[in-house]
């Protein structure tokens, strides 16, 4: 009985030894697998970030497509998708669209103008404000496309006609003939409403192209 008892005890001890021996092994394997998974997650995140950096955002991409638009009928499906992407982006797309005028083809200008006008109209319909400060800053930057500046200006004035008297008189020497003409016309109109030295000064400024 003692022998049997000792045998059983020995087997139990051996079994316990096996169990104890397996536990550290499992822990090592688990830690190794967790480390590999963590590394894969980091690598995937880095790859995703690199891909985002390489690819332009949807607005920039859509503007680029419309910028290079060819004659009617060529690539119109892709152009239509780009138009939808821009109009769906709302006011965030307005300045990128205007900036896109600079290198656009004649057909591209039409697409970009259409996108801008649709966004402006959507904002009006929803009674949402235009990004007025940003648009005004764009207008005042004379290095921007004259057509884009005019579109932005006409859109601003359609919402607030008082802007003309604040801004236009300072455009007598603007590179854009349209803005210079507007400035002359406004100064002449103002001169006709006053008398004496004030009227003379306004006429002189209008006729002299901004020289006081």
C-alpha positions in Angstrom: 0.0 0.0 0.0 2.9 2.3 0.8 4.4 1.5 -2.5 1.2 2.1 -4.3 0.7 5.3 -2.4 4.2 6.5 -3.1 3.7 5.7 -6.8 0.5 7.7 -7.0 2.2 10.6 -5.2 5.1 10.4 -7.6 2.7 10.4 -10.6 0.9 13.4 -9.2 4.2 15.2 -8.7 5.3 14.4 -12.2 1.9 15.6 -13.6 2.3 18.8 -11.6 5.8 19.2 -13.0 4.4 19.0 -16.6 1.7 21.5 -15.8 4.1 23.9 -14.2 6.4 23.4 -17.2 3.8 24.3 -19.7 2.5 27.5 -18.1 5.7 29.6 -18.7 5.8 28.3 -22.2 2.3 29.5 -23.0 3.0 32.9 -21.5 6.1 33.3 -23.7 4.1 32.3 -26.8 1.3 34.7 -25.9 3.7 37.6 -25.3 5.4 36.8 -28.7 2.1 36.8 -30.6 1.0 40.0 -28.9 4.2 41.7 -29.8 3.9 40.6 -33.5 0.3 41.8 -33.6 1.3 45.2 -32.1 4.0 45.6 -34.7 1.6 44.8 -37.5 -0.8 47.4 -36.2 1.9 50.0 -36.1 3.1 49.2 -39.6 -0.4 49.3 -41.0 -1.0 52.7 -39.4 2.3 54.0 -40.8 1.4 52.7 -44.2 -2.1 54.4 -44.0 -0.6 57.7 -43.0 1.9 57.6 -45.8 -0.8 56.8 -48.3 -2.8 59.8 -47.0 0.2 62.1 -47.4 0.8 60.9 -51.0 -2.8 61.3 -52.1 -4.4 64.8 -52.3 -7.7 65.3 -50.4 -11.0 65.0 -52.2 -11.4 68.7 -52.8 -7.9 69.2 -54.3 -8.3 66.2 -56.4 -11.7 67.3 -57.8 -10.4 70.8 -58.5 -7.5 69.3 -60.4 -9.9 67.2 -62.5 -12.0 70.2 -63.5 -9.0 72.4 -64.0 -7.8 70.2 -66.9 -11.3 69.6 -68.4 -11.2 69.3 -72.1 -13.9 70.3 -74.7 -17.5 69.3 -74.0 -18.0 65.6 -74.0 -14.5 64.5 -73.2 -14.2 63.1 -69.7 -17.6 64.5 -68.9 -18.4 61.6 -66.5 -15.3 62.2 -64.5 -15.9 65.9 -64.5 -19.5 65.4 -63.3 -18.2 63.3 -60.4 -15.7 66.0 -59.5 -18.5 68.6 -59.6 -20.6 66.6 -57.2 -17.6 66.1 -54.9 -17.0 69.9 -54.8 -20.6 71.0 -54.4 -21.1 68.3 -51.7 -18.1 69.8 -49.8 -19.9 73.2 -49.4 -18.2 76.3 -48.4 -14.9 74.5 -47.6 -14.5 74.1 -51.4 -15.1 77.7 -52.4 -11.5 79.0 -52.0 -9.9 76.0 -53.6 -12.2 76.4 -56.5 -11.3 80.0 -57.0 -7.6 79.2 -56.7 -8.1 76.6 -59.4 -9.0 79.3 -61.9 -5.3 80.2 -62.2 -4.3 77.2 -64.3 -7.6 76.1 -65.7 -8.4 75.4 -69.3 -11.3 77.4 -70.9 -13.6 74.5 -70.4 -12.3 74.0 -66.9 -13.1 77.6 -66.0 -16.8 76.8 -66.9 -16.8 73.8 -64.6 -15.2 75.5 -61.7 -17.5 78.5 -62.1 -20.5 76.2 -62.1 -19.3 74.5 -58.9 -18.7 77.8 -57.1 -22.1 79.2 -58.1 -23.9 76.0 -57.1 -22.3 76.2 -53.6 -23.1 79.8 -53.2 -26.7 79.2 -54.2 -27.0 76.3 -51.8 -25.7 78.4 -48.9 -28.3 81.1 -49.8 -31.1 78.5 -49.9 -30.1 77.1 -46.6 -29.8 80.7 -45.1 -26.1 80.0 -44.3 -23.5 82.8 -44.5 -20.8 83.0 -47.1 -17.2 82.8 -45.9 -17.2 86.5 -46.5 -13.8 87.4 -44.8 -12.0 84.7 -46.8 -13.6 85.7 -50.1 -12.9 89.4 -49.5 -9.2 88.6 -48.8 -9.1 86.6 -52.0 -10.5 89.6 -53.9 -8.0 91.9 -52.4 -5.0 89.7 -53.4 -4.3 91.1 -56.9 -2.1 88.2 -57.9 -5.1 85.9 -58.0 -7.0 85.2 -61.2 -9.0 88.2 -62.4 -11.9 86.0 -63.3 -11.9 84.3 -59.9 -11.6 87.6 -58.1 -14.6 89.0 -60.0 -16.7 85.9 -59.3 -15.9 86.1 -55.6 -16.7 89.9 -55.6 -20.0 89.6 -57.4 -21.0 86.9 -55.0 -20.1 89.0 -52.0 -21.9 92.1 -53.3 -25.0 90.1 -54.1 -25.2 89.5 -50.3 -24.1 92.9 -49.1 -24.2 95.8 -51.6 -22.6 98.2 -49.0 -19.3 96.5 -49.6 -18.9 98.4 -52.9 -18.6 101.8 -51.2 -16.1 100.4 -48.7 -13.8 98.5 -51.2 -14.2 99.7 -54.8 -12.8 103.3 -54.4 -9.5 101.8 -53.4 -9.3 99.8 -56.7 -8.4 102.7 -59.1 -5.1 101.1 -59.8 -6.1 97.5 -59.7 -4.7 95.2 -62.4 -8.2 94.2 -63.4 -9.8 96.6 -65.9 -13.3 95.7 -64.5 -12.4 96.8 -61.0 -10.7 100.0 -62.2 -13.9 100.8 -64.2 -16.0 100.1 -61.2 -13.9 102.5 -59.1 -14.1 105.3 -61.6 -17.9 104.9 -62.0 -18.4 104.9 -58.2 -16.2 108.0 -57.7 -18.1 109.9 -60.4 -21.4 108.9 -58.8 -20.2 110.2 -55.4 -18.9 113.4 -57.0 -22.3 114.1 -58.5 -23.8 114.0 -55.1 -21.6 116.6 -53.4 -20.4 120.1 -54.3 -17.4 122.3 -54.0 -14.0 121.1 -53.1 -15.2 117.6 -52.3 -16.7 117.2 -55.7 -13.6 118.5 -57.4 -11.4 116.1 -55.4 -13.6 113.1 -56.4 -13.6 114.1 -60.1 -9.8 114.5 -60.0 -9.3 111.1 -58.5 -11.7 109.5 -60.9 -10.1 111.1 -64.0 -6.5 110.7 -62.7 -6.7 107.0 -62.0 -6.4 107.4 -58.2 -4.0 110.4 -58.1 -5.3 112.9 -55.5 
